[in-house]
Amino acid sequence: MLKFCSLFSGSSGNCIFVGNGETNILIDAGVSGKKIEKALNEIGESGTSLTGILVTHEHQDHINGVGILSRRFKIPVYANEKTWEAIDREKLLGKMPAENRRVVSAGDTVNVGSMRIKSCRISHDAADPVCYTISSEGHKVGIATDMGFVSDEIKTILRGCELALVEANHDVEMLKAGKYPYQLKRRILSDSGHLSNESAAELVAMLAKHGTKRFILGHLSEENNYPKLAYEAVNSVLKIKGFDTEKDIFLRVAERDCPGDVILL
């Protein structure tokens, strides 16, 4: 059995739990360690049960609680070399014990406990950002956020996932008409920015065509999106493609500040 839960999701912080009982990991830890511990307890887990933390990239909303959790519970932290360099350069995690560091190359497959983790480079304004798939006991889930566009490699790595958490960061028209400075809007809309609702819908529809049945929309902008808007944007495209989200497809929007659905595979 594989247990999946998005603990936090959005520009204020991101953290995802994936566990099989024997091995339990976090993908990112972008809020305080205290909040993450509380969220873990709410889903029947704890910091002491964690086997590892995998970092997608060095932005604060993905690593804010990594250092404290790693030190408190002696948890190995996995990131690629360029991400570690960026973290160290900006002193983003405080003093990290050498024995807690794990360097993994982007694009490689590694074993963390009884889980098989594969990473794939994504396009984002970070040192060497990646997305991940996690495989265990015949199950496979994918997490793909913080990317300006969906590459062929991302499509390939996510195919075959039973569940995928996909970024639906913004509504393009809301972003364009919103209060963000021009340069920030340009960054978000660029190929190294974030996925729009429409881009998320295209990716979800493609994965559904290849057999994925469960989707969570994540990393929504607090300023430039609404959960209902993201849901309807994706749902409408799925309907056009012949999928029924009440029968064929499980579609949810991740909660921003608390654990969402606990999904068992």
N, C-alpha and C positions, 0 to 999 in steps of 0.2 A: 504494500500500500504506500502511496505517496500523498503527503499532506502539504497543501499549498495555501498560503494566506498572504495577501498584501496588507502589511501592518500600517504603512503610511505611504501616501503617493501624491506628489505635486511639487510645485516650486518651493514649498516650505520644508520639504524633506521626504526621502524615499527609503523604504526598507521592506524587503520581501522575505518571508520565511518559506523554506522548502525542507521537508523532513520525511524520513521513512522509519523513524523510531530508533534505528541504529545510528544513522548519520543525520544531523540537523544543521542546516546552513542558513546564513542570511546573504541575500544579494543586496549589497549596500547597507549602510546604517547612517542615514542622513539626518536623524534627529538625535536628541540627547540620549545618552545611555539609560537614564532613569525612565524616560518615556518608552524606550524599546523594551526594557525589562518588564514594565507594567503591561505593555501590549502582548508580550510573550506569555505572561501569566494569564491574561484574558483568554488565550486560545489553548491553555493547558500545557504550556512549555515554560522553559526558564533559560536564563543565561548559562547555567551550569551544564545544560544539555547540548550546547552548541559545539559543533565540530570545526567550523570555519566560517569566515566572512569573505565573500568575494566582492571585490570593488570593480565597478564598471568604469569609473573615471574619478578625477580628483576634485570635482566641484563640491562645494560645502554641503549642498543639499543631498549629497550621496555619501559623505564620509564623516559628518559631524560627530557621530557617536562611536566611530570605529575604534579610536584610540582607547577610550575609557573601557569599552567592552572587552577589547583584546587584553588589556592589562589586568582588569579585574578578574576575568575568567580564564586567562591564559589561552586565548583563542588564536589560532593561526589566521593571518590575513593574507589573501591571495590577490596580487595585482601584477600587471606587467611592468617591465623595467622602466619605461618612460613615465608611467603613472607614478611609480615609486619615486622617481627623480623629481617629478613635479611636487609631490607631497613633501618630500624632504626639503626641497628648495624653499618652499613657502612655510615650512614648519607647521603643517596643517594638523598633525596628529599628536603633537607633543613627543615625548621620548618613547620610542617604540623599541621594546627588547628585540634584539637580533633573532632570538629563537622564535619569535612570533611572526617573522616575515617569511613570505613565500613568493618567489618570483616565477611567474608563468608567462610564456610568450603568447602574444595575441595570435589567435588562430589555432592554437594547440588544444589538444584534449588531455585533461588530467584527471586523475582519480582523487577524490576527497572522501575518505572513508569508503563507504560502499556505493558512492555516487560517481557517475562519470560526467564530467563537466567539459563542455566545448565552448570556446569563445570565438567571436567573429568581430572583426573591426567594423566600426560604424563611423559615420561622418558627423562630427560634432566639434565644437571649438574647445577641445581639450587635448592633452598631450598625446594619448593613444587610446581613445575610448573603445569599449567593446560591449557587445551584448552576449548573453549566455543561454545555452540550453543545458538542462539537467536531466540525466537519464538514470533510472533505477528500477530494477525488477520488472523490466519490460515497459515502463512508463517513461514519458518524455514531456517536459514542459519547457517553455521558452519565455524569456524576458527581453523585450526590445524597446527601449525608450531612449530619449535624448539623441535623436538623429535627424539630420536635415532632409534625408531622402532614403528610400529603401533600395539598397543595392541588390544585385542578383545573388550575391553571397548570403545576404540576410534572408532572402526568400528561400534559398536552398537549405540553410541551417534550421529554419523554423518549420519546414515541411516535415510532417510526421509527428508534430507535437499534438498531444491530446488537449493541452491547454496552452494558450499564449496570452501574456500580458503585453499589450501593444500601446505605444504612446498615441494619445489623441490630445495634443497640447493646446491647440487654439482653433478658433473659428477665424478664418482669414479676414472676413469683413469686420468682425469685432476688433481684431488686432489693428487693422489699417485705420479704423475710425477712433481707436482708443487713445489714451493719454500718454502712452510710452513715447520717449524721444525717437526721432526718425532713425537714428543709428541702431537703436535697440530693436525697433521693428524690422529693420533691414537684416540684422543678425538673425533674428528668429525665423524669418522667411527664407534665409539663405540655405544652401546645401550643407552648411555646418551648424544649422540651427535646430529646429524642432518640427515634428510632424504635425500637420493640420488634421482636423477631423476628416477631411476628404481623403487625404493620403492614408490615414488609418483605415478608412472604410475600404479602400482599394486593397490594402494588405490583408485585412480580415477576410474579404471576399475571396481572395486568391487562396488563402490558407483553408478556408471552409471548403473550397472546391477540391482541395487535396486531402480532406478528411478531418481537419481540426474541428471539434464540436464545442469547445469551451473557450470563451474570450473574456478578458478583462481589459477595459480601457483605462489607461493610467497617465500619470504625470500631467493632469489637466492644469492649465493656467488659471490662477485665481482671478486674474483681470480680464482674460480674453476668451473665456469659455464657461459653459455651464454643463453640469452632468447630463441634464436632459437633452441639451443641444448636441453634445457628443454622441449620446446614445442614439438619438433619432437620425443623425447623419450616417452612422454606421448601419443602423437597422434598415433604413430606407434602401441602401445599396444592396444589403443582403436580400431584401424582399425582391428587388429587381432581378437579382441573380437566381431567384427561386428558392431561397431559404426562409424558413419560418422560425423566428426567435422564440416562439412559444412552444414549438414542437421539436425542431431539428437542432437548434443552436442555443447554447447558454451564453447570454451576453449581459455583462454587468459593468458598472463604472466603479473603479476603486475609490474607497473613502480617502479623504485627504488627511484627517487627523486621528483616525482610529482604525483598528482592524476591520477588514471587510469579511466577506464570506470565507469560511474555512471549507476548502474543496478537497475531497478525498478521491483519489484515483486508484 
